[in-house]
Amino acid sequence: MTKTTNRKAHEGRNIKRFREMLGIKQDALAADLGHDWNQQRVSLLEQRETIELDVLQQIAAVLHLPVEAIQNFDEEQAVNIISNTFNDQANGYNYYPNFNFNPVDKMVELYERMLQQQKEMIDRLEALMKK
């Protein structure tokens, strides 16, 4: 049984996750954001559940991410997709090759797949509501 919720992503926590995945420290992000930013302001921002769109756009530009990635990233969904993608033991043998890939590219790919699944679910729900 799958449990689904309509909880909103914690945008500050998502900024922290993406920043850490990119190997960027809070003070370095603050420096990239401009003179009115400092490490403490980034730290406080990462604790906030929702963040103003103009600030999200500024941070997304610095991190080279779509704003939607910060707004909608759901770690639980990403873990499910990763485990379903990379831990499929149905092939009958255990082969673990040494992959060379950029983890940020994989996260963006997973995020885009999650968005597509969400769009498909919304389309199905809208079709059911019209009936």
N, C-alpha and C positions, 0 to 999 in steps of 0.2 A: 504494500500500500504506500503510495507516494503522498507525502504531505506537501501541499502548496500553500504559500502565503503571499500576500500582497504587500510585503514590507518594503519600505523604501531603503535604498542603499545608503550607507553612511559615507557621505562624500569626503569628509575629512580623512576618515580611515582609508578610503580608496586612494586619496592623494598620497598618503603615507606609503601604502603598498606599492604603488607604481614608482614613487620616488626611490624606495629601497630596492626594488627590482632593477632600477636603472643605476643603482650605486651612487646616488646623489645624496649628500648630507644636507641637513636643514639649512645650515648657513650658506652652502653653495646655491641652493634653490633661492634663498632670500636674496643673494647677490644678483642672481639672474633676473629676479622679479623687479629689482629697482632699488633706488636709494631709500624709499620709505619702508622697506621690508628689512627684517632682521630674523635671526634664528628663533627668538622667542615668539614673534608673530606667526611664523610658520608652524611652530609647535602648537600654539593656541588654535590656529586654523585647522590643523589635523585632528583636533578634538571635537570640532563642530560637525553635527549631523548634516546640516544643509549649509550651502555656501552660495553667495550671490553669483548670478550668471556671469557678470563681467569679471569677477575674480577667478571663477572657474575657467573662463576663456583665456585669461592671462596665464594661468598655471598650465593649462593644457598646451598652450603654444610653447611654453618653455620646456615642457616634458615631451613635446612632439607626439601628443596623443589627441584623439578626438574628445571633445567635451563629454560626449555620451559615454565614453569609457569610464570616466570618473563618476558620472551620474548614475550609471546602471550596473557597474561591475558587482557581481555577487560571487564571493569566494566559494560558497557552498556549491553553486552551479558549476563553477569552473573546475572544482575538484571532481565532481561527478563526471563531467565531460572528459577530463583527463584520465580518470580511472577507467571509464568506458572505452576510451580511445587507445590507451597504452597498456592496459592490463587484461586484454582479452586473451584468455588462455585456451580458446576454442581451437586453436591451430594444432594442438597436441604436442608441441615441443616448446622448450624454453630457450629462446635465443635472445640475448640482450646485446645488440650491437652498440657501438660507441657513437652516438649521434652528435653531430656538430651543428647546433642551431642556436639562434638568438632567442633567449627566453621571452624577451619583450615581443618579438614577432609572433611567437606561439601564443602569448597571452592575448594579443590583438586578434589573432586568428580565432581563438576560442571565444573571445568577446563577440566577434562578428557572427559566429555560429550561434551563440546564445541569443543575440538580437534577432537573427532569422527565425529561431525556434519560437521566440516570444511573439514575433509578428505573425507567424503561422497560427499560434494559439489564439491570438486576438482575432484573426480572420475567421477561425472556426467558431469562436464564441459569438462573433457578430452574425455569422450565418445562422447559428442556432437561435439567436435572439430574434432574427427576422422571421423565423418559422413560427 
